[in-house]
Amino acid sequence: MTTATFGTNAVDWEERIQFDRLRTDRLAKLRRELATSDLGAVLAFDFSNIRYMSSTHIGTWAMDKLIRFSLLTRHSDPIVWDFGSAAKHHQLYNPWLQTTTAEADADPHAPHHGAVRPRAENGARAGISTLRGAFHPDAGIAEGVAKKIKRELEKFGLQNEPLGVDVIELPILMALQNEGIRVVDGQQVFLNARAVKTGDEIALLTQAASMVDAAYESLYEFLRPGVRENEAVGLVSKVLYDLGSEYVEGVNAISGERCSPHPHVFSDRLIRPGDPAFFDILHSYQGYRTCYYRTFAVGSASRAQHDAYKIARQYMDRAIALVRPGATTADIVKVWPTAQEFGFPDEEAAFALQYGHGVGLSIWEKPIFSRLVSLDHPEVLVEGMVFALETYWPSADGIGAARIEEEVVVTATGCQVITKFPAEDLLVAGQRYYSVGGPLSLVRDSQSHLNTAAGRGEAE
């Protein structure tokens, strides 16, 4: 396992990502989880689970539409029902959907090499769900989906076994039930398979993080009074897409008084001298996500802001120091403050401020770190897990806050941090100011009079 980075191109003179191995290893992990469950098959509508199962992708525009679906049974390889011409495209360019290692799924008359055989039926097929209800309910789309699934379950002798589903629309659920299919929660099978990453997945996650390193470098150079939060979002998005990002999922750009409480959405606010500003950059490289916060002060930082940053950093460092195989999520969250210690009535109200979550094909995977759940339901850390740890602390002046996030890979002896833009101390971005007495201090209050004894009303 390595967290080294290479170029983003495939080359003949250096071993980088092996995509055939990535596809094979992901499917093997999902098969193992299915085999140890009590399910006969798993049905996916979530795009991340479809990609993990079948290594197919039709673009990010469709991620919220639940229009395509894929099935993996105990006795077959993945079958993908896809939107329009995407099915034909996959028949032409996704050869792994045309072969199988499962005897019941294979063409009995076709020649084969070793364990891999041509399939009796292609795994890339045309099919569509209800477009989140946009189709007329009487059009029979939901019933058509259910009949497709029932046919496969009967073909492989699994019609009486539970069918695990990740997310589902009510008309689809009712149609499956009307066909006599017992539908149960299948999300845990997917998430358990995805929790521990392969070497290729770790390499892709590290490459994704390196692209955000570059985005933060540009952002640090760009920040100054007068730029808007939404301009920062545009800058980051351009840097990432220029570097080869598949999808900029979001850029949380939060500044000034908007930092506390954290609104989790950017605005058109103009950044002012002395503002705190923190950012979360979420994007996808070859499907693999980032979730990566950094905090800056613009021009200068108040003592209260610097103190808040030091506290957030201390909680982060204490957590990272505990990460190793065999430790639990409970061990980590115990070193974080309770909700009441930083101004919230309970852990639900403070959820995701002191937080951790797996990162992979989506940004919130297993394991989850939160005082809301981890103390009573701890999860054991395993080598190969990749997750993000996030800390937050409001400044004592009630104006700002600090937010830090690091992504870590669990190694045999501890962990490695793959988010490398500097964060051990608060960075000051923007213009440096000079007075007749020399450079202004970078630790100063943005209200000028509070930086002099007379302005503070102190006796001379």
C-alpha positions as CSV (number, residue, x, y, z in Angstrom):
1,M,0.0,0.0,0.0
2,T,1.4,3.4,-1.0
3,T,0.2,7.0,-0.8
4,A,2.7,8.0,-3.5
5,T,1.3,10.1,-6.4
6,F,2.2,9.8,-10.1
7,G,1.0,11.6,-13.2
8,T,-2.7,11.5,-14.2
9,N,-2.0,9.8,-17.6
10,A,-1.5,6.1,-18.2
11,V,2.0,5.3,-19.4
12,D,3.9,2.2,-20.6
13,W,7.0,2.9,-18.7
14,E,5.7,3.0,-15.1
15,E,3.1,1.1,-13.2
16,R,0.4,3.4,-11.9
17,I,-3.3,2.7,-11.4
18,Q,-4.3,-0.7,-12.8
19,F,-8.0,-0.2,-13.8
20,D,-8.6,-3.9,-14.6
21,R,-7.4,-4.8,-11.2
22,L,-9.5,-2.0,-9.6
23,R,-12.6,-3.3,-11.3
24,T,-11.9,-6.9,-10.3
25,D,-10.9,-6.1,-6.7
26,R,-14.0,-4.0,-6.1
27,L,-16.4,-6.6,-7.4
28,A,-14.6,-9.4,-5.4
29,K,-15.0,-7.4,-2.2
30,L,-18.7,-6.9,-2.9
31,R,-19.1,-10.6,-3.7
32,R,-17.6,-11.5,-0.4
33,E,-19.9,-9.3,1.5
34,L,-22.9,-10.7,-0.3
35,A,-21.7,-14.2,0.3
36,T,-21.5,-13.6,4.1
37,S,-25.0,-11.9,4.2
38,D,-28.4,-13.6,4.2
39,L,-29.3,-12.0,0.9
40,G,-29.7,-13.6,-2.4
41,A,-28.9,-10.5,-4.4
42,V,-28.3,-6.8,-4.1
43,L,-29.9,-4.1,-6.2
44,A,-28.4,-0.6,-6.5
45,F,-29.9,2.7,-7.6
46,D,-27.2,4.8,-5.9
47,F,-24.7,5.9,-8.5
48,S,-21.7,5.2,-6.2
49,N,-22.8,1.7,-5.6
50,I,-23.6,1.1,-9.3
51,R,-20.1,2.3,-10.2
52,Y,-18.5,0.2,-7.4
53,M,-20.4,-2.9,-8.6
54,S,-20.2,-2.5,-12.4
55,S,-17.5,0.1,-13.1
56,T,-19.9,2.1,-15.3
57,H,-20.5,5.8,-15.2
58,I,-22.7,8.1,-17.3
59,G,-21.9,11.5,-15.9
60,T,-22.7,13.5,-12.8
61,W,-25.8,15.1,-14.3
62,A,-27.8,12.0,-13.5
63,M,-26.7,11.3,-9.9
64,D,-29.8,12.7,-8.3
65,K,-32.3,11.0,-10.6
66,L,-32.3,7.3,-9.6
67,I,-32.8,6.5,-13.3
68,R,-30.5,3.5,-13.7
69,F,-30.0,0.4,-11.6
70,S,-27.8,-2.7,-11.3
71,L,-28.1,-6.1,-9.9
72,L,-25.6,-8.6,-8.5
73,T,-26.7,-12.1,-7.5
74,R,-25.0,-14.9,-5.7
75,H,-24.9,-16.7,-9.1
76,S,-24.2,-14.0,-11.6
77,D,-22.0,-11.1,-12.5
78,P,-23.4,-7.5,-12.4
79,I,-26.3,-6.6,-14.7
80,V,-26.7,-2.9,-15.5
81,W,-30.0,-1.4,-16.9
82,D,-29.0,1.9,-18.3
83,F,-30.4,5.2,-19.6
84,G,-31.0,5.3,-23.3
85,S,-28.0,4.9,-25.5
86,A,-25.7,4.5,-22.5
87,A,-26.5,0.8,-22.6
88,K,-25.3,0.5,-26.2
89,H,-22.2,2.4,-25.3
90,H,-21.4,0.0,-22.5
91,Q,-22.0,-3.0,-24.8
92,L,-19.3,-1.5,-27.1
93,Y,-16.8,-0.2,-24.6
94,N,-17.3,-2.1,-21.3
95,P,-16.2,-5.7,-22.2
96,W,-16.1,-6.8,-18.6
97,L,-19.9,-6.7,-18.6
98,Q,-19.9,-9.4,-21.4
99,T,-17.9,-12.0,-19.4
100,T,-18.5,-13.9,-16.2
101,T,-16.8,-16.3,-13.8
102,A,-20.2,-17.7,-12.6
103,E,-21.2,-21.0,-14.1
104,A,-25.0,-20.2,-14.1
105,D,-24.3,-16.9,-15.9
106,A,-22.1,-18.3,-18.7
107,D,-23.0,-19.2,-22.2
108,P,-22.7,-23.0,-22.2
109,H,-21.8,-23.1,-25.9
110,A,-19.1,-20.5,-26.1
111,P,-15.4,-21.1,-25.8
112,H,-13.6,-19.7,-22.8
113,H,-10.2,-19.1,-21.3
114,G,-9.7,-20.3,-17.8
115,A,-12.4,-19.2,-15.4
116,V,-13.6,-16.3,-17.6
117,R,-16.4,-17.1,-20.0
118,P,-18.7,-15.2,-22.3
119,R,-22.1,-14.5,-20.7
120,A,-25.3,-16.1,-21.9
121,E,-26.8,-12.6,-21.9
122,N,-25.0,-9.2,-22.0
123,G,-24.7,-7.5,-18.7
124,A,-25.3,-4.1,-20.3
125,R,-29.0,-3.6,-21.0
126,A,-31.5,-0.9,-21.7
127,G,-33.8,0.0,-18.8
128,I,-35.0,3.0,-16.9
129,S,-36.7,3.7,-13.6
130,T,-39.4,6.3,-12.9
131,L,-37.4,9.5,-13.3
132,R,-38.3,10.3,-9.7
133,G,-41.9,10.1,-10.5
134,A,-41.8,12.3,-13.6
135,F,-43.3,9.4,-15.7
136,H,-47.0,9.0,-15.4
137,P,-47.8,6.5,-12.6
138,D,-50.0,4.5,-15.0
139,A,-47.2,4.1,-17.6
140,G,-46.1,0.9,-15.9
141,I,-42.4,1.9,-15.5
142,A,-42.2,0.7,-11.9
143,E,-43.8,-2.5,-12.8
144,G,-41.4,-3.0,-15.6
145,V,-38.4,-2.6,-13.3
146,A,-39.8,-5.1,-10.9
147,K,-40.4,-7.7,-13.7
148,K,-36.8,-7.3,-14.9
149,I,-35.5,-8.0,-11.4
150,K,-37.9,-10.9,-10.8
151,R,-36.8,-12.5,-14.1
152,E,-33.2,-12.5,-13.0
153,L,-33.9,-13.8,-9.6
154,E,-36.0,-16.6,-11.0
155,K,-33.3,-17.4,-13.6
156,F,-30.7,-17.9,-10.9
157,G,-33.0,-19.7,-8.4
158,L,-33.1,-16.8,-5.9
159,Q,-36.7,-15.7,-6.1
160,N,-37.4,-16.8,-2.5
161,E,-34.3,-15.1,-1.1
162,P,-34.2,-11.6,0.3
163,L,-33.3,-8.8,-2.1
164,G,-31.1,-6.1,-0.6
165,V,-31.6,-2.6,-2.0
166,D,-29.6,0.5,-1.2
167,V,-32.1,3.4,-1.9
168,I,-35.5,3.0,-3.6
169,E,-38.5,5.0,-4.6
170,L,-41.9,3.9,-3.2
171,P,-43.5,2.9,-6.5
172,I,-40.5,0.6,-7.2
173,L,-40.6,-0.9,-3.7
174,M,-44.3,-1.6,-4.0
175,A,-43.9,-3.1,-7.5
176,L,-41.2,-5.4,-6.3
177,Q,-43.3,-6.5,-3.3
178,N,-46.3,-7.1,-5.6
179,E,-44.1,-9.5,-7.5
180,G,-43.6,-11.4,-4.3
181,I,-40.0,-10.2,-3.8
182,R,-38.9,-9.7,-0.2
183,V,-37.0,-6.3,-0.1
184,V,-34.7,-5.6,2.8
185,D,-31.9,-3.1,3.5
186,G,-28.9,-3.8,1.4
187,Q,-26.9,-0.7,2.0
188,Q,-24.7,-2.3,4.7
189,V,-23.5,-4.9,2.2
190,F,-22.3,-2.1,-0.1
191,L,-20.8,0.1,2.6
192,N,-19.0,-2.8,4.3
193,A,-17.4,-3.8,1.0
194,R,-16.3,-0.2,0.4
195,A,-15.0,0.5,3.9
196,V,-11.5,-0.9,3.3
197,K,-9.8,0.4,0.2
198,T,-7.6,-1.4,-2.3
199,G,-4.2,-0.1,-3.2
200,D,-5.6,1.4,-6.4
201,E,-8.4,3.1,-4.6
202,I,-5.9,4.6,-2.1
203,A,-3.8,5.9,-5.0
204,L,-6.9,7.5,-6.6
205,L,-7.9,9.1,-3.3
206,T,-4.4,10.5,-2.9
207,Q,-4.3,11.9,-6.4
208,A,-7.6,13.6,-5.8
209,A,-6.2,15.2,-2.6
210,S,-3.1,16.4,-4.4
211,M,-5.4,18.3,-6.8
212,V,-7.0,20.1,-3.9
213,D,-3.5,20.9,-2.6
214,A,-3.1,22.9,-5.8
215,A,-6.5,24.5,-5.5
216,Y,-5.6,25.8,-2.0
217,E,-2.3,27.2,-3.3
218,S,-4.3,29.2,-5.9
219,L,-6.8,30.2,-3.3
220,Y,-4.2,31.4,-0.8
221,E,-2.7,33.6,-3.6
222,F,-6.2,34.9,-4.5
223,L,-7.7,35.8,-1.2
224,R,-7.8,39.5,-0.3
225,P,-10.4,42.1,0.8
226,G,-13.0,42.7,-1.8
227,V,-13.3,39.2,-3.4
228,R,-16.5,37.4,-2.9
229,E,-17.1,33.9,-1.5
230,N,-18.6,32.8,-4.8
231,E,-15.6,34.1,-6.7
232,A,-13.4,31.7,-4.6
233,V,-15.8,28.9,-5.5
234,G,-15.3,29.7,-9.2
235,L,-11.5,29.9,-8.9
236,V,-11.3,26.5,-7.1
237,S,-13.6,24.9,-9.6
238,K,-11.5,26.1,-12.5
239,V,-8.2,24.9,-11.0
240,L,-9.7,21.4,-10.3
241,Y,-11.3,21.0,-13.7
242,D,-8.1,22.2,-15.4
243,L,-6.2,19.5,-13.5
244,G,-8.6,16.8,-14.6
245,S,-11.4,16.7,-12.0
246,E,-14.4,14.6,-13.0
247,Y,-16.8,16.5,-10.8
248,V,-16.5,19.4,-8.4
249,E,-19.2,18.4,-6.0
250,G,-19.0,21.5,-3.9
251,V,-16.9,24.2,-2.4
252,N,-17.9,25.5,1.0
253,A,-16.6,29.1,1.1
254,I,-17.4,30.7,4.5
255,S,-16.1,34.0,5.7
256,G,-16.3,36.6,8.5
257,E,-19.3,36.5,10.8
258,R,-20.8,33.6,8.7
259,C,-18.2,31.3,10.2
260,S,-20.1,30.9,13.5
261,P,-22.5,29.1,13.3
262,H,-21.3,27.3,10.2
263,P,-24.0,27.6,7.5
264,H,-22.6,24.9,5.2
265,V,-23.2,27.0,2.1
266,F,-21.3,29.7,0.3
267,S,-22.7,33.2,-0.5
268,D,-21.9,36.4,-2.4
269,R,-20.4,38.0,0.7
270,L,-17.4,40.3,0.2
271,I,-14.4,39.3,2.2
272,R,-13.1,42.1,4.5
273,P,-9.7,42.9,6.2
274,G,-9.1,40.6,9.1
275,D,-11.8,38.1,8.2
276,P,-11.5,34.4,9.1
277,A,-12.4,32.3,6.0
278,F,-12.6,28.6,5.8
279,F,-13.3,26.3,2.8
280,D,-14.2,22.7,2.2
281,I,-13.3,21.4,-1.2
282,L,-15.2,18.3,-2.5
283,H,-14.4,16.9,-5.9
284,S,-14.1,13.6,-7.7
285,Y,-11.1,12.2,-9.6
286,Q,-12.0,8.9,-11.4
287,G,-14.9,8.7,-9.1
288,Y,-12.9,9.1,-5.8
289,R,-13.8,12.0,-3.7
290,T,-12.2,14.5,-1.4
291,C,-13.5,16.3,1.7
292,Y,-10.8,18.8,2.7
293,Y,-11.2,21.9,4.9
294,R,-8.7,24.7,5.4
295,T,-8.9,28.0,7.4
296,F,-7.2,31.3,6.6
297,A,-7.1,34.8,8.0
298,V,-7.3,37.5,5.4
299,G,-4.7,40.3,5.9
300,S,-4.4,39.6,9.6
301,A,-5.9,37.5,12.4
302,S,-7.3,38.5,15.7
303,R,-5.9,36.8,18.8
304,A,-9.3,35.2,19.3
305,Q,-9.2,33.7,15.8
306,H,-5.7,32.5,16.3
307,D,-6.7,30.9,19.7
308,A,-9.7,29.2,18.1
309,Y,-7.4,27.8,15.4
310,K,-4.9,26.4,18.0
311,I,-7.8,24.7,19.8
312,A,-9.2,23.1,16.6
313,R,-5.7,22.0,15.6
314,Q,-5.1,20.5,19.1
315,Y,-8.2,18.4,18.8
316,M,-7.2,17.3,15.3
317,D,-3.7,16.2,16.4
318,R,-4.9,14.3,19.4
319,A,-7.3,12.4,17.2
320,I,-4.7,11.6,14.5
321,A,-2.3,10.4,17.1
322,L,-4.7,7.6,18.1
323,V,-5.3,6.3,14.5
324,R,-4.0,2.7,14.1
325,P,-5.4,-0.7,13.3
326,G,-7.4,-2.0,16.3
327,A,-8.4,1.4,17.6
328,T,-12.0,2.3,17.5
329,T,-14.1,5.3,16.5
330,A,-15.0,5.6,20.2
331,D,-11.3,6.0,21.0
332,I,-11.1,8.9,18.6
333,V,-14.2,10.8,19.6
334,K,-13.4,10.6,23.3
335,V,-10.6,13.2,22.8
336,W,-13.0,15.6,21.2
337,P,-15.1,18.1,23.2
338,T,-18.8,17.6,24.0
339,A,-21.3,19.6,22.2
340,Q,-21.9,21.7,25.4
341,E,-18.3,22.7,25.5
342,F,-18.5,24.7,22.3
343,G,-22.0,26.1,22.6
344,F,-24.5,23.5,21.5
345,P,-27.2,21.8,23.6
346,D,-26.6,18.3,22.5
347,E,-24.6,16.1,20.0
348,E,-27.4,16.1,17.4
349,A,-27.3,20.0,17.3
350,A,-23.5,19.9,16.9
351,F,-23.4,17.0,14.5
352,A,-20.6,17.1,11.9
353,L,-18.6,19.8,13.6
354,Q,-16.3,17.4,15.5
355,Y,-16.7,14.6,13.0
356,G,-15.1,11.9,10.9
357,H,-16.2,9.9,7.9
358,G,-15.0,7.4,5.3
359,V,-14.0,8.8,1.9
360,G,-14.2,6.8,-1.3
361,L,-16.7,6.9,-4.2
362,S,-18.8,9.1,-2.0
363,I,-17.8,11.4,0.8
364,W,-19.6,9.9,3.7
365,E,-18.8,6.2,3.9
366,K,-17.9,3.9,6.8
367,P,-16.5,4.5,9.4
368,I,-18.3,7.4,11.0
369,F,-16.8,9.3,13.9
370,S,-19.2,11.3,16.1
371,R,-20.1,11.5,19.7
372,L,-23.7,11.1,18.6
373,V,-23.2,7.4,17.8
374,S,-19.6,6.2,18.2
375,L,-19.4,5.9,21.9
376,D,-22.3,3.5,22.0
377,H,-21.6,1.9,18.6
378,P,-17.9,1.9,18.0
379,E,-16.3,0.7,14.8
380,V,-12.9,-0.9,14.6
381,L,-10.2,0.7,12.4
382,V,-8.6,-1.5,9.9
383,E,-5.5,-1.1,7.7
384,G,-6.6,0.3,4.3
385,M,-9.4,2.4,5.6
386,V,-9.4,6.0,4.3
387,F,-11.3,8.7,6.2
388,A,-11.5,12.4,6.9
389,L,-11.3,13.9,10.4
390,E,-12.9,17.3,11.0
391,T,-12.6,19.7,13.9
392,Y,-14.2,23.1,14.6
393,W,-13.9,25.7,17.2
394,P,-15.7,29.1,17.5
395,S,-13.6,32.1,18.4
396,A,-14.1,33.7,21.8
397,D,-15.1,37.1,20.2
398,G,-18.2,35.5,18.7
399,I,-17.3,36.5,15.2
400,G,-15.3,33.8,13.6
401,A,-14.3,30.1,13.9
402,A,-11.7,27.7,12.8
403,R,-12.3,24.6,10.7
404,I,-9.6,21.9,9.9
405,E,-9.9,18.6,8.0
406,E,-7.3,16.0,7.3
407,E,-7.8,12.8,5.2
408,V,-5.8,9.8,6.6
409,V,-5.0,6.3,5.4
410,V,-4.8,3.7,8.1
411,T,-1.4,1.8,7.8
412,A,-0.1,-1.2,9.5
413,T,1.6,0.9,12.2
414,G,-0.5,4.1,12.4
415,C,-1.6,6.4,9.6
416,Q,-0.5,8.7,6.8
417,V,-2.1,12.1,6.1
418,I,-2.7,12.6,2.4
419,T,-4.1,16.2,2.6
420,K,-0.8,18.2,2.5
421,F,-1.6,21.9,2.2
422,P,-0.1,23.5,5.3
423,A,-2.4,23.5,8.3
424,E,-0.3,23.2,11.5
425,D,-0.8,26.9,12.2
426,L,-3.2,29.6,11.0
427,L,-2.1,31.0,7.6
428,V,-2.6,34.6,6.8
429,A,-3.5,35.3,3.1
430,G,-3.7,38.6,1.2
431,Q,-1.7,41.8,1.2
432,R,0.9,42.6,3.8
433,Y,0.5,46.1,5.2
434,Y,3.3,48.5,6.1
435,S,3.1,51.5,8.4
436,V,5.7,54.1,9.1
437,G,6.9,51.9,11.9
438,G,7.3,48.9,9.7
439,P,5.1,45.9,8.8
440,L,1.8,45.7,10.7
441,S,1.5,42.6,12.9
442,L,-0.3,39.6,11.4
443,V,-1.9,39.1,14.8
444,R,-4.1,42.2,15.2
445,D,-7.8,43.1,15.6
446,S,-9.5,44.2,12.4
447,Q,-10.9,47.2,14.4
448,S,-7.8,49.4,14.4
449,H,-8.4,51.2,17.7
450,L,-8.3,47.9,19.6
451,N,-4.6,47.5,18.6
452,T,-3.6,50.6,20.7
453,A,-3.7,51.1,24.4
454,A,-5.5,54.4,24.1
455,G,-8.1,52.8,21.8
456,R,-8.8,50.1,24.3
457,G,-9.3,52.7,27.0
458,E,-6.3,51.6,29.0
459,A,-4.4,54.1,31.2
460,E,-1.2,55.3,29.7
